[in-house]
Amino acid sequence: MKRMITAVSIGFLAVAALALGSPTTALADDAITATVKTDPALHAMLPKSIQESGIIKLATDAHYPPCESFAEDNVTMIGWEPDLWDAIAKKLGVKVQPESINFDGLIPGVQSGRYDMAMECISDTLEREKQVTFIDLSVSINGIFTLEGSPVTDDPLSLCGLKSGAQKGTTFVQSVTDLLSPLCVENGKPPIATNEFASADATVLALLSRRVDFLVNDASAAAYIKKQSSQPVKLLVPDVLPKLIGGPIVKKDNQELADALLAATKALMDEGVYDRIFDKWDIAALKLKTPGINLVSKGATAN
């Protein structure tokens, strides 16, 4: 999965589409960040260019609550990742300058150097590690989202012959094409039709308009999806779906920034800030006990 989350009602989509101006992020609650102090030693770990500018240029796709989304002002980004990246920046003694772009532009944007990092509940995979460096700090649990009353059950074979929807460029697509659909064929059932959409918003709208029968997405989005959806939605988590790890990404050769981000994350864990952010957003199940760099290629799993 992408390690991304998507959930929006039609009304929310209309508002988000009108977002204007330069995005900012809301600082995490004072109760969460009050104890965070800049560590000069960690600041010194940053690349010289970032030390001098005092800015980390960050790319995200701010349409994945509770990862990140736009607040009611249509400019400020909110979510557990904005809370975390603000806390990391405070620990490092810099500020984050975020920009929301399409998800499939995140890796190219980091590779080209346009952005110092990207953060958008991105799942670590071996293929992606060939392109960028991951600072793994969270878990992602795949789930099936479908409308109440649909024939879909906890049995993955109930998906056979149905139409799936997923955002282009995400590992949710791979969950269908590489795991669920082959499982159907192996059991003598028709494969799952795959439909890819340019944005997360379009994917959710496809479900609500019944153009697709189900979505594969992050299970932690369930509460938000159910709250915002114009129709009753149910979440199913078949055992065959993967649990992944992921986190921010930086340019493959930018080891200084990767090390600094990891060190800041560990410091926030030691200080209890990491836990408070995850608990605030009711995503305790996504906590990763031991963060690290490119953990998938090192054999680490979320299980």
N, C-alpha and C positions, 0 to 999 in steps of 0.2 A: 504494500500500500504506500501511499505517499506518506506518509505519515501526517496527513493533512486531514482537516476536518471541514465539512461543509454543512451549512444549515441556514436556510433563509426562507422567509415567507415572500409571497409576491410583493407585498407592500415594502418589505425590507429591501428587496432587490431594486425597486424603483428608487428608493432613497439612496442606496449605495451607488447606483449608477450616476447619480447627480453630484457625487462628491467633487468639490472644487478646492482649489488652493493647494498649498504645499502641505503634505501630511506631517503631523507631529505625533508624538506618543504621550499619553497621559502617564505621569510618573506613578509608580506603584503606590498603594496606600501608605500614608506616613507610618502607620503601625508596622508595616512590612519593611520599609526601607530606612526607618529612623536610625537603626543601629549600623547601617552600611557606611563605612568610611573608606576613603581612598587609601589604597596601599601603595606607597611610593615604589616598593620593589616590584609590584605587579605592573605599575605604570611603565617602569623601565623595561619591561619585557616586550612592550608594544613596538611595532616597526617605527622607525624614526619619523616617517612621514605622518603617521597618526599622532605621535607624541607632539609634533610641531603644530598640526592643524587642530588637535583636540577633538576631532570628529571621526567617527566610524560611519562610513556610508553603507547603509543596509538596504537590501531589496527584500520585499515580501509580497505576498498576495493577500491583501487584507479583506478577504471574504470567506474566512474559515473560522467562525466562532466555535469553541472558545479559544482557539489558537490566537487569532487576531481578526478584528473587524473594525469598521468605522463607527464611532460614537454618533450620537444624535446631531452633533455639529457637522457631520459629514467630512471632517478633516482629521480629528484626533483618532489615533488607533488605540484600541483597547483589547485586552485578552491576556492570557497567562504568559504568552511569549513577550509582548510589550512590557509587561511587568518585569519579566526576567531579564530582557535585554537592557532595560533601564537600570536595574540593580547591578548587572554586570558592568555596565558603563560607569556607574558611580564608583564601584570598587576599583575600576581601572583609571579613574580620574579623567574620563572623557565623556562626550555626549554622542548619542546615536542620531543619525540623520536618516530616517526611513523613507522609502518610496515604494508605493504599491504598484506592481506590474503583474502581467499574466504569469502563472506558475511555470509554464514551459520556457519562460525567459530567465528564470532565476539562475540556473547553472551557467548558461551562456553569459549572463551579465557578470557573474563572478569570474568566469574564465577570462573575459576580455579586460578585466580590471576596472570596469565601470563602477562596480560596487566592491567594497572590501569584504563583505560577507552577505549571506542570505539566510533568512530564518523564517520558516513557514511550515513547521511540523513535517520536515522533510525526512523520509525514511532512508536509512543507510542501506545501500546495496553494493555488491561487488562491482557492478557495472558503473555505478555512480562514483565509486572510489577511484576509478580510473580517470575521472574527469576533475574531481574536486576532493578536498580534504574535509572530513566530517569531525565535528566535536560532538560526540554522542552524549546526550544527557537526559533522554526521556524514552518512554516505551509507547508503542502504538498498537492498539488492538483492533483488528478488522471486525466489522459487523455487516450484516445485511439489513438494509432499510427498505421497507415496502409499505404499501398502504394497508390499513386494517381491512380485513375481508379478502385479501388476496390469497391464492392457494399456497403461498410460500410458507414453509415450516422450518423447524430446526434441522430437518433432514436435507442435506445439500442436494440430493437428487430431486427435490421438489422444484429446483431452479431449472432443471433441464427443459429445453425447448422454449424458455422464456426470453424476454428481451432485457438486457442489462444496460445500465448507463454509468458512465464514469468520465471524469475530466481528462482530456488529452494530456499525456505526459506523466500521469501518476502511476504508481505501482498498483492502484486499485484495478486498473485495466489488466495488469498481469495476473492479479488474483483470479480474474475471470478466464482469461485466455490460456494461462499456464497451469491452473489448478482446478477450478470448478468445471469448466467446459470439458477438459479431458476426462475428468471423473465421470461425467455423464456418458461420454462415448464408451469408456471402459465398461460401463454397466449396461450397454446396449440401448441407451436413451439418446434423444436428439441433443445436439450441442446447444450452447447458450449463444444467442445473438448478441453481439457487442455493438454498442453505440457510444461514440466518443464525442464530447462536447468541448467547446473552446474555453468555457468557464465553469466554475463550480455552480454559479447561479443558474446557468442554463441546464446543468445536470439535474438540480433539484426541481426546477420547473418542469422538466421532462417527466419526472416521477409524478408530480402533482397533477399534470395534465394527462397522465396515463399513457404517454408515448413510450415509456419503458415500464417494466414490471418491478424492477428492484434496482437498488444502488449498492455497491460495496463501498463502505466508508469507514471512518474511525468511530468505534463504538462510543467513545467519550462524548461525541456530539449528540447523543440520543436526547438528553434533556432539552437541549436548545432546539433541536429539530422539532420535537413534539410540541414545544411551547410556541414556536413561530409558524408552524405549518398551518395552512388553511384547511387541511384535512387530517384525520387521525392517521398517524404513522406508527408502525411497530418496528422494533429492533430485534434481530435474531443473531446469535453468535455461534454458528456451527463450529465444532471442534477442529474441523479441517482448515479453518482460516488461520493465517499466520499472525503471530505477535512479533512486531519488529521494533528495532531501536533506531534512534535518529537524533537530529539536532542541527545546529547551525552549520553552514558550509563556508569555506574560504578557498581561495585559489590554491591549487595543488602545491605550489612551491612557497606558499606563505606560512612557513612553519612558525615564525615569530608570533603572528597573530593567533594561530591555532593554539599554541602553547599558552599565550596570555589569556585567551578565552577559557581554556580548560582550567587554568589556575584560579581564575576569578570564580568560575562555577564551583570548584571545590571549596573555595573560601566561603562562598554563600551557603553551601551545604553545611559546613562546619558551624556557621553562625546561626543556622536554623531558618535563614531567609528563603532558601529553596523550598523547604517544606511548607512554609507559610504561604507562599505563592500558589503551590499546587493545591493546598487545602482550601485556599480562598476560592479557587475556581472549581472545586469539587472534582478534582482529577487525580486523587491520591494513587489510583491504580496505575498511573502513567509514570510514577517516580522510578528512576533508574538508580540502583544502589551505588554503582561505581561508574562514574563517567569516564570517557576516554576518547582517544583519537582513532578513527577508522576501526572501530571495534569489530565490525562484521568480518573483515579480512583476518582478524585475529581470533576468529572462532567464537566470538561472544554472541549470545542470543538473549531474547527477552523471556524465555521460558525457564 
